[in-house]
Amino acid sequence: MSGETTNLLDLLKLLVAPGFGFLGVYIGLQYGLKQLREQKRLDFIERQIREFYSPLLGYQRAILGVCRTLAAEYGIMVGNKSLP
């Protein structure tokens, strides 16, 4: 009986260490893939924002420039102060 137990323990030792190694690799792979998917999603959102809002910011600056020019030329007051 003791010999069978020793053989079983030896077999268990041989299977447990590689099993935990493969488990670690699997968990690391899943974590890496999750990070990759999240980064791709954030890159897509950033690109959408950059491509949509950058032109709007340019339009806003152009409009404010025209408003400031007109305000300075005609002395227009906005509220209780002039446009900068």
C-alpha positions as a Markdown table, in Angstrom:
| # | Residue | x | y | z |
|---|---|---|---|---|
| 1 | Met | 0.0 | 0.0 | 0.0 |
| 2 | Ser | 2.9 | 2.3 | 0.8 |
| 3 | Gly | 4.4 | 1.8 | -2.6 |
| 4 | Glu | 1.2 | 2.7 | -4.4 |
| 5 | Thr | 0.8 | 5.9 | -2.3 |
| 6 | Thr | 4.4 | 6.9 | -3.1 |
| 7 | Asn | 3.8 | 6.3 | -6.8 |
| 8 | Leu | 0.6 | 8.3 | -6.6 |
| 9 | Leu | 2.3 | 11.2 | -4.9 |
| 10 | Asp | 5.2 | 11.2 | -7.4 |
| 11 | Leu | 2.7 | 11.2 | -10.2 |
| 12 | Leu | 0.8 | 14.1 | -8.5 |
| 13 | Lys | 4.0 | 16.0 | -8.1 |
| 14 | Leu | 4.8 | 15.6 | -11.8 |
| 15 | Leu | 1.3 | 16.8 | -12.8 |
| 16 | Val | 0.7 | 19.7 | -10.4 |
| 17 | Ala | 3.8 | 21.8 | -11.2 |
| 18 | Pro | 3.3 | 21.9 | -15.0 |
| 19 | Gly | -0.5 | 22.3 | -14.4 |
| 20 | Phe | 0.1 | 25.5 | -12.4 |
| 21 | Gly | 2.6 | 26.6 | -15.0 |
| 22 | Phe | 0.0 | 26.2 | -17.8 |
| 23 | Leu | -2.6 | 27.8 | -15.7 |
| 24 | Gly | -0.3 | 30.9 | -15.2 |
| 25 | Val | 0.3 | 31.1 | -18.9 |
| 26 | Tyr | -3.4 | 30.9 | -19.6 |
| 27 | Ile | -4.3 | 33.6 | -17.1 |
| 28 | Gly | -1.5 | 35.8 | -18.5 |
| 29 | Leu | -2.7 | 35.3 | -22.0 |
| 30 | Gln | -6.3 | 36.1 | -21.1 |
| 31 | Tyr | -5.2 | 39.2 | -19.3 |
| 32 | Gly | -3.0 | 40.4 | -22.2 |
| 33 | Leu | -5.8 | 39.8 | -24.7 |
| 34 | Lys | -8.2 | 41.8 | -22.5 |
| 35 | Gln | -5.7 | 44.7 | -22.2 |
| 36 | Leu | -5.3 | 44.6 | -26.0 |
| 37 | Arg | -9.0 | 44.8 | -26.6 |
| 38 | Glu | -9.4 | 47.6 | -24.2 |
| 39 | Gln | -6.5 | 49.6 | -25.7 |
| 40 | Lys | -8.0 | 49.1 | -29.2 |
| 41 | Arg | -11.4 | 50.4 | -28.0 |
| 42 | Leu | -9.8 | 53.4 | -26.3 |
| 43 | Asp | -7.8 | 54.2 | -29.5 |
| 44 | Phe | -10.9 | 54.0 | -31.5 |
| 45 | Ile | -12.8 | 56.4 | -29.2 |
| 46 | Glu | -9.8 | 58.8 | -29.1 |
| 47 | Arg | -9.6 | 58.8 | -32.9 |
| 48 | Gln | -13.4 | 59.5 | -33.2 |
| 49 | Ile | -13.1 | 62.4 | -30.8 |
| 50 | Arg | -10.0 | 63.8 | -32.5 |
| 51 | Glu | -11.5 | 63.6 | -36.0 |
| 52 | Phe | -14.8 | 65.1 | -34.9 |
| 53 | Tyr | -13.9 | 67.7 | -32.4 |
| 54 | Ser | -10.7 | 69.1 | -33.8 |
| 55 | Pro | -12.5 | 70.8 | -36.8 |
| 56 | Leu | -15.1 | 72.1 | -34.4 |
| 57 | Leu | -12.4 | 73.7 | -32.2 |
| 58 | Gly | -10.9 | 75.3 | -35.3 |
| 59 | Tyr | -14.3 | 76.7 | -36.3 |
| 60 | Gln | -14.9 | 78.0 | -32.8 |
| 61 | Arg | -11.5 | 79.8 | -32.8 |
| 62 | Ala | -12.3 | 81.3 | -36.3 |
| 63 | Ile | -15.7 | 82.5 | -35.1 |
| 64 | Leu | -14.2 | 84.0 | -31.9 |
| 65 | Gly | -11.5 | 85.7 | -34.0 |
| 66 | Val | -14.2 | 87.3 | -36.2 |
| 67 | Cys | -16.2 | 88.3 | -33.2 |
| 68 | Arg | -13.2 | 89.9 | -31.5 |
| 69 | Thr | -12.4 | 91.8 | -34.7 |
| 70 | Leu | -15.9 | 93.1 | -35.0 |
| 71 | Ala | -16.1 | 94.0 | -31.3 |
| 72 | Ala | -12.9 | 95.9 | -31.5 |
| 73 | Glu | -13.8 | 97.6 | -34.7 |
| 74 | Tyr | -17.3 | 98.7 | -33.6 |
| 75 | Gly | -16.7 | 98.9 | -29.9 |
| 76 | Ile | -19.4 | 96.3 | -29.2 |
| 77 | Met | -20.0 | 95.4 | -25.6 |
| 78 | Val | -21.1 | 91.9 | -24.7 |
| 79 | Gly | -22.9 | 91.8 | -21.4 |
| 80 | Asn | -21.2 | 94.4 | -19.2 |
| 81 | Lys | -17.7 | 93.9 | -20.7 |
| 82 | Ser | -16.2 | 94.0 | -24.1 |
| 83 | Leu | -15.0 | 90.8 | -25.9 |
| 84 | Pro | -11.3 | 90.1 | -25.3 |
